[in-house]
């Protein structure tokens, strides 16, 4: 089964074996839906642990794993990579975003093909990236870069189609 690296273990958190993970390319809702955590030193996982709980701490994931109950045990895994089976990745997680363009100036359309504006910013938050879209009337709205909102990204045409939900865009 092929795996993808989605982050690494930074350090212990607290006294009971929690660990802090710096996640990349994965939103909190995706991360928090995992039942198991695969970890390893290199490019392949070496061990798998059952996840007891996941929370956000600042910009990191605070994870408690079964069978890890002390700072000393967490220290054994410090700087290890965290993996996810590729078949668990969503469409967006498989989408590699060039860190230099971050989708800036892509045209944004709704499901009906209506032009909603252009991407002006892409900001990274602990749980996911957020696109700021500027409309023709110079008003802006924000869209989380997650499957619930993003239907497709066409890099060749610099075009994004979003699922427009009520209240996403302030019409006033």
N, C-alpha and C positions, 0 to 999 in steps of 0.2 A: 504494500500500500504506500503510495507516495505522500510525502509530508511537505509542509511549507513552514518556514520559521516566521513566527508572528510576534516575537519579542524575546526578552531575556530577563533572568532573575537578577535583581539589583542588590537586594540585601534583606535581612530579617526585619520583621516588624512586630514589636511587642515581645512578650516572653513565652508565648504558647505555641510558637512554630509557624506563625503567619509569615508570608514572604511577600515582598513587593516586586511586581513585574512591570517592566516598561514594555507596553504593547505597541506594535506597529501594524498598520494596515488592517486593524480590526476594531470595530465599534464595541462599546460596552455591552450593548444588547446581544451582539454576536458572542462576545467573550463570556458573558454571564450565562449563556445557554449551554456552555460546554459541561459535560459530565466528568470528563477525564482530562488530565493535563499530561502531555508527552514532553519530556525534557531530555536534553543530551548536550554534550560538550561541543560536538562538531555539527555536521550538516544532516545528521540522522538522529532520531530519538533513541535513547538508550533505556529509559524507564518510563513507566506510566503510573500515575497516581489518580485516585478518585478525588474529585473536588468536593470539599465540604461547604465552602462559602466563597463568594467573591463580592468585593466592594470597591469603591473608588477612594483613593487617598491622594489628594492633590492631583497630580497628573499620572499617577501610577495605579495599577490594580493591586489591591490588598487581597491575597488569596490564602485560604486555609485548606491544606491538603490532609486527607486521612493518612495516618501513620507518620506524620511529621509533627512532633509535639515539643520541640525545643529550638532555641536559637542555634545550638551546636549542629543540629541536623540540617537546618536551613543553610548554615554556613558551608556545608558540604556541597551545596548546589549553587552557590553564588557564582554569577556570570555564566551559568548554563543557559542554553537557548531553550525557548519554549516553542513547541510545534503544534500544528493542527493538521489532521488528515485533509488532503486537498479536496476530497469530495464533500467536506463540511464547509468549504469556503463559499460565500455568496458570490454572485456575479461581480459585485463591486469590489470585493476583496481580491478577486483575480485580476481586476483592472489595475494595471500599474500606472500611476500618475507621475508624470515627469515632474520632479521637484522644481524645475525651472519655470514651467509654464502654469502648473496648477489650474489648468482649464481657463485661465484668464482670456477674456475676449471671445469665449465660445458663445454662440447664440443659444438661447434657451427657449424652448417651445413647450406647449402643453400637449396633452394627448390628441387634441383636435387640430394641431398644427398651427395654433395661434402663437405669434411671436411675443414672448414675454420680456425680452431684453437681453443684455449681455452680462456675462460673469465679469465682475470687477475685482473681487478678492476671493481667496480661498484660505480660510484660517483653520489651523489645527487646534482641536480641543482634546481633552483626555479621552472622550468617548468616540468622537468622529470628526471629520472635517465639515466645515460649513461654507457653502458658497453664498456670496453676496451678489445679487443680480440687480443691475440698474435698468430701470424701465425707460421708455422714451420720454416720459414726463419728469425725468430726473429723480423719481422716487425709487427707493430700494426695498427689496425683500430678501430674506435669507432662507436657504434650503439646506437641510442636512444632507450630506453625501452618503445616504444609506438607501437600501433597496426599496423601502417604503415610499420614498419620494422620487428617486431617480429610476426612470424606466429604461433609458439607454444613453450611452455616450458614443458618438460617432467621431473618432479622432480625425479621420480623413476630411470630413466636412466641417469640423469644429462646431458640432451641434450636440445639444443635450436635450432630451425629452424628459419632462418631469410629470409625475402624477399630481395634478393640481387638486388640492383638497380645500374645502371651504375654510376661509380665514387665513390661508397662507399669504395671500396678497391683500394688503389694505387698499381697497378701492376708492377711499376718500382722498 
